[in-house]
């Protein structure tokens, strides 16, 4: 018989018993940092932009020289030169003077704003007529407007995406300190399982779990090693678990986690270490095992692919984020559910949804149906104290 715990109890067990290790760090190049988790704050040593620069093509001026000007009475300014993009503005301007400037050009000393070229007439020799007044720092990005010296631009625990790469590049950061990836070993069990390039003959199914679990964990910043397909044989599963525990920080065993006569996962974990829970009151994913062997987290997951995926997403991914000190990146949105959904009281239920213009549409399927994942934008969680949701009710959607 399964000894089932609630989702809240499962999280408590994981948090209290699976503090596995302190995340070590390594230096990685900016190119290789994509998807990694920062192990230190990034403090800016310079200002971005490093100088006042024009945001338009026009003429750098003292704004006070343009006050009161207009179409009928333009300001008359002497043009004393031109600043091109990338040039040092080494010529200051004085009262009544201006300098032609390109977008991105460095503002010269003495100037505090730029008159757009559309609002000028410079058909006269060395004379610019400005037909529109500008205020101080109009059409100008000031030094440090984006980033100032001493700013914490990225915090420890940030997952580096293309956006963070841009920030780091702007600061001239060529390498960062990143958390070393947790190592995850994945074992797929079952006499009915065949390799993905094998023939799915009657009674056989391809090994989905090794690949979907590996992909999910790699998406979340882990290194994964697949230990192949292990038949429903106690000694073979035992040997695979021993090897995986030796080589990894977390071990996932898919299949063999329920209470059937051939389901030996809980027995093997218990013989090598400790089983903290065998069963979680969640659908899909009830026959889940939480254990530890030699200080390593070991999970027995359901054989059904969707159930295995959701258990991993719901319970194991947060553990990985905690180990990495990762800042929460679970994106959630609110919407209204488009139809009634029934649920069993006392059991948390995960339901896939598709987001439409009208609201969130449930995508139903049994726990073994893998296609519902690709058909969905995210999922909702029905609390175990509810007996379902009513059409039109506001729900929180966890986006994939």
Secondary structure, DSSP 8 states (H G I E B T S, - for coil): --B-B-HHHHHHHHHHH-------EEEEETGGGTT-BBSS-EE-SS-BSSS-EESSSEEEE-GGGGTT--SSS-EEEEEEEEE-TT--------TTEEEEE-TT-B--TT--EEEEGGGEEEEETTEEEE-S---TTTTEE-TTSSB-TT-EEE-TT-B--HHHHHHHHHTT--EEEEE---EEEEEEE-TTEE-TTS---TT-EE-HHHHHHHHHHHHTT-EEEEEEEE-S-HHHHHHHHHHHHHH-SEEEEES--SSSTT--HHHHHHHHSEEEEE-BSEES--S-EEEEETTEEEEEE-SSHHHHHHHIIIIIHHHHHHHHT------EEEEEBSS-EE--TTSEEEEEEEE-SS-EEEE---TT--HHHHT-SEEEEE-TT-SEE-TT-EEEEEE-
